[in-house]
Amino acid sequence: MASLKEIKTRIASVRNTLKITSAMKMVAAAKLHHAQQVTVGMQPYEAQLHAILTHLLASQQVMETFDSALVADKEGFTTQTLPVKSDAKRVAIVAFSSNSSLCGGFNSNAIRQLTTIVKNLREHGFQTADIDLYAVGRKIADASRRMGFSPIVVTEGEDTTLEHQALVEHPNYEGAALLAQRLIKSFVDDKVDQIILVYNHYASTASQPSVFENYLPLVLPRPSKTSNPSPLTAKPSLPDTDSYCILEPSGAEILQSLLPKVLLLKIYSVLLDTNAAEHAARTVAMQIASDNAQKLLDELTLQYNKSRQQKITAEILDLVGGLQR
């Protein structure tokens, strides 16, 4: 049985750990609240851009004159489609993670998703040399090196050792635009045939699933004019572009200008999504750690009190026994 001094030392250690985890939980919760505000504030703008894009695509005249190397024209191509070596010579993966630990399974889930995608690509005929990996976050960069990749870094300055650390901790549109422009240029220049995003999606404070989706070629929604949505799901929308709108300049030119904005905004929204998911995962992890520390503290305190009471009882018995002699 541990001595009273050892138990007391453990109690002090656990109490100090509890203070740290509680403080980290409060900091993560505050950062999560800020990240949620930024994400919610951007959603109307992003939704309106997609609404304009969708209604432009509803115009038959626009679609007949529109031509872009960014749009997928494959039958059955979706955001969850992985390329085959016969269809694509080279692919790029943009993987997002955090720079630090203590956030539960946040980083391990993203790394597991990346490992699964790389495995599937290799099964489809791709080698490591056929895959460009952009690592946004220190943890995913370290994991990619262990997988045999040399992560590509895009920075404004000469220091390329940061691996988007500042971008992960403080998402900003300028940094996201820099990365998006690099990706778009590599796709338009035919350096890569497909670009895949891997990140953790903030579904709720308790759920941050790891997902992947195709970034380029872009899978555009093609609404059907004959569709009749339910009144419960119908949302206010823009008027039909063929019947009510006069577009200046032409719809095709507007679409050509709108697509890059949507692509740049996508990278920024993924950064914000990843940032919110990280803070949510850390909040939950620190809450669980605090609960476990409190439980252990209660057990150690009970053990200390029992040992102390047992020691006092033994001393009293020794004293009574000595008096009886």
N, C-alpha and C positions, 0 to 999 in steps of 0.2 A: 504493500500500500504506500502511496506517495505521502511524503511528509507534509506537514502544514505549510512549511516554507515553500515547497515546490508547488503546491496547489495555489498558494497566494500569488506566486510569481506568474503562473499560468493565467490566473484571473486578471491580473494587471495587463498581461499581454493581449488577452482576448478583448478586454475593455478598450485598449488603445486601437486594436483592429476595428472594433465596432465604431469608434469615433471616425476613423478614416473612411470606412464604407458608407457610413451615414452621410458624411460630407460629400463624397463622390456621387451619391445618389441624388442629393439636392442640387449639385452642380449640373449633373446630366439632365435632371428634370427641367431645370431652368433653360438649358440649351435646347432641349426638345421643344419646349414651349415656343421659343424663338423660331426654331426651324419650322414648326407647324404654321406659324403666322406667315413666314415667307412663302412657304409652299401654297398655302391657301390663298394668299394674295396674288400669286402668279397664275392660279388656275383659271380665272375668268379670261385673262389675256390669251392663254394657251387655247382655251376652249373656243374663243372667238376666231382665232387664226385657223383652227381646224374646221370651224363652221364655214368660213369663207372658202377654204380650200375644197371642202366637200361640195359646196354649191357651185363652185367653178367647174368642178369635175362633172356636175350634173348637166352642164351645157354641152350639147353635141357639137356645136360649132367650135367651142374651145378645144374639145378633145380631138377634133379633126385637124386642128392647126398646131396643137401642142406637141412638142417633141423634146424629150429630156433624157440625158444619159443617167439621171439619178433614179428614174422610176423603173420598177420591176415590170417586165412584160411577159414573165413566165406563167404558164397556166398552172394554177394550183399553188403558186408561191405565196407563202404567208410569213408572218413575223417569226414563226418558230421553225422555219425551214433551214436545215443545215446543208451546205454545199457538198457536191460530189466532185472528185478530182477530174472527171471527164467534162464537167460543166464549168468548173472554176480552176484556174491554175494556182491562185494564191488568195489567201484569206487573211483578214486582220481581226484580232480580238481585243476589245477594250474592256478590261476588268477593273472593277472598283472595290476598294476595301478601306479600312481605317489605317491610321499610322500607329496606333497603340492597341494594347490588349485590354483586359478587364471589361470585356463587353460580351460575355457569354459565347455563344456559337456564331456570332456575327461573321467573323473572319473565316472561321473554319467552314462555314456553309458556302461562302463565296468561293473559297479555294476548292471545295468539293465540286461545286458546279463547274468551275473552270476545268478541273481535272476530267470531269465527265465529258465536257464538250471536246477537249483535246483528244480524248480517247476515241470518241465517235468520229472525229475528223480523220484520225489515223486509220480507223476502220474503213473510211471512205476513200482512202488512198493518199492522204496528205502526210508529208513528213514534217519534222520540226522546222526544217529550212523553208517550208512552204507557208509557214504561219508567222505573221507579224503580231507581236503581243505588246499592247500599250498598257502599262501598269499604272493605275491611278491609286496610290496608296502604298505605304511601305510594306505592309504585311503581304499583299498580293505580289509585290515585286520580289520579295524574298522567296515566296513560294514558286514563282515562275522561274527563278534561277535554279532552284532545286529540281525543277522539271526539265531543265536543259535549255531554257530560253534566255535571250538577252533582251530585257524589256526596253522598249523605245520610249524615250523621254522627250517631251515637248515643253520647253520653257522659253521665256522671253529673253533671259539673260544668258551669260556664258556658263553659269554653274548648272550642270546637268545631273548633279548627284542628289537632288532633292526629291526626284520622282513624284512630282505633284503633291508634295506634303502640304504645302500652303494651300493648294487648291482643295484638298480633302478637308482640311480643318476649317478653312474659310472660303466656301464656294462663292465664286463671283462670275459674272457674265463675261468679263474680259478673258479670264483664263479658260472658261468653257468655250468661248468663241475661237480662241487660239487652237485648242485641241480639235474642235469641229472643222475648222478651215483646213487643218492638216489632213484630217480624215477624208474630207470631201475632195481635196486636191489629189490625194493618192488614188481615190476611186475614179475620178474623172480622167486622170492620166493613165488609167489601166494598170497601175502598179498592184492593185488588189482588185479582186472580182466580187468580194462580199465582205462586209464588216459586221461583226457581232458584238453586242453589248452584254456584259455579265455584271450584275449588281444585285444588291439586296433591296427589295421593295418594301416601303413602309406601309403595311396594311393596317396595323394598329400598334398600340404600345406593347402588346403581348405577342404580336406576329410580324416577323420580317422575313418572308420567304425569299430565297435566292432564285432569281429568274434570269433568263436570257432572251434576247430578241434581236432581230436583224435591224441594223441601222441603215445600211445601204446594200443593195438597192432598196429604195423606199417603196413600201407597200401602201398604196393610196386607197382610201375608201372610195367605192364607186356606188353611190346611192341609186336606188331604183325609183323612178318616178311613179311607178305603179304600186309601190308599197303603200299599205294603209296601216300606220302604226296605231296601237291601242291608245285610247284617250288617257289611260293611266300612265303610259310611257312616253307619250308625245311631248316634245319640248318646243318652245318658240324658236323659229328658225328664220333665216333670211329668205326673201322671195326668190322664186325661180329665176335663174339668170337668163334663160331664153325669153321669158315673157315680160319681165318687169325691169330688168337692169340694163342700163347703157354703160358699157365698160370703156373707160379711157385711161390708159391706152388699151389695146386689145386684151381680151381675157387670157390669151396665151402668154402675153408679155407679163401680165400681172402674176400669172401662175409661175412663170419662170423666175420672177423676183421673190415670190412668196415662199417657194420651196427652200432656198437657203436659209431663210429666217426660221422656218419650221425645224430645219435640221440643227441649226445653232441652238435653238431653244430646247430641243430634245436633250442635248448633252447637258445643258444647264439644269433642266428638270431632273435628269438622272442624278446629277451631283447633289441637288437638294434632297431628292428622295433617299439617296444613300446616306447623306448626313443625318436626316431625321431618323432613319432606321438605326444608325449607329448609336445615337443618343437614346433611343427607345430601348435598344438591347442593353446598353450600359445601365440605364435606370433599373430595368428588371433584374439584371445580374447583381447590381449593388443592393437592391432590395432583398434578394434571396440571400446574399452574403450577410447582410445585416440581421436577417431573421435567424440564420444559422448561428451567427456569433452570439446573438441574444440567447438562443436555446442552449448553446454550449456554456455561456456564462451562468445561466440558471443552474445547469447541472453541476458545474464546478463550485458554485456557491453552496449548493446543497451538500456536495461532498465535503467541502471545507467545514461547514457547520456540523455535520455528522462526525467528522474526524476530531474536531475541536471538542465536541460534547463527549466523545468516547475518551479523549485524553483527560478531560476534567473528571469524568467518572472514575477512571483508573486511579487518578491522583487521590481522589476522596477515599476510594477503597483502601489504598495503601496507607493513608493517614488513619483511617478507622482501625485497620489491622494493627498498626503500630501502637495505638492507644490501648487496644485490648491485650497486648502482650505485657 
